[in-house]
C-alpha cells in the first residue's frame, strides 16, 4: 500500500467515483418510480428487487474505485453482470412467469437447505456426517431449533401449493429431471427450456463479448487464479510484488459499471416505465457531456 499520498491520483479516482455515483443516483429515481407505480396482481415487484441489487452493486463499485481497490471491485462488476443480465432476461417477455420461476426456484432451494437440519429427512444424514468427521460428538440439536425450522419448511411448502405457483413448481421438477443426471439446483432462468447456465444466458441476450472478455476474465479475481498478477517483472530474472490498491485498471472497471447500469436502466424504462422515457432521455443527454468531461480529465499513463 502506498505510504505517501498521491493527490493527483486521488483526484482522478474521486472523479471517476463521483461520476459513477451520478448514474447510481439516477437509478434510485427509477426504483422509486417503479415501486410507486400501481400494478395489479402479486409479485409485480420482483424486477424492482433485481434493479435495487444492481444499483447497490454499482454504488459499492464507486466506493471501491475511490479507495483504489480495483481488483476487489472487479468481483462486484462480475456480480453486477449477473444481476443486470438476470433482470434483462426477466423483463424481456413473460415477466410474470419468469418472476414466478425465480420465486419457485428460491423456495425450493430454501426448503432443501432447511431440511438438512431435520434429522428425519434423508438429506440430513449426509449433512450431519460431514460434521461428525470433524467432531465425533456433534449434535445437530445443539446448533438449531428443529421445531421452529419445521414451521418454516411447512410455510414455504404451502406456498408451492398455491394456484399461482403450482404450474411453475411442476416445471421446476421437470427441469430438475430433464437430463439423465438429476439437477436439484437449476438456475431460475433455465425453467421452460431457458438458458441452462450464465454463459448461455449471455449468448441469449447477445452479450457474449462481455461474458468472454469481462465476466470470464474477472472470475480470476473471485478465485485465487489471479494472484500471480501481483508480480511485476523487474529485469534480470527478478520480480517485484505490486503494491495493493493498484489503480491500473480503474477506468476499465469504471466503464463497465457505467455501461451495465445505463443499459439496464434503458431497458427497464422501456419495458416497465414507458411513461418515464422522456425523463430518462433528458437525464441521459445531460449526463453524456459529464461522462466525456470525466473521461478526458482522468487520463493517465501507468508505469509498472
TAGIHU-V692916 format. One record per run of one state. SS is the DSSP state (alpha for helix, beta for strand, coil for the rest). FROM is the first residue (numbers start at 1). TO is the last residue. If there is no record, write none. Layout:
SS/FROM/TO
SS/FROM/TO
//
This chain:
coil/1/6
alpha/7/36
coil/37/45
alpha/46/66
coil/67/69
alpha/70/92
coil/93/94
alpha/95/115
coil/116/121
alpha/122/134
coil/135/139
alpha/140/142
coil/143/145
alpha/146/160
coil/161/162
alpha/163/176
coil/177/187
alpha/188/193
coil/194/197
alpha/198/204
coil/205/207
alpha/208/222
coil/223/223
alpha/224/230
beta/231/235
coil/236/237
beta/238/241
coil/242/249
alpha/250/272
coil/273/273
alpha/274/297
coil/298/304
//
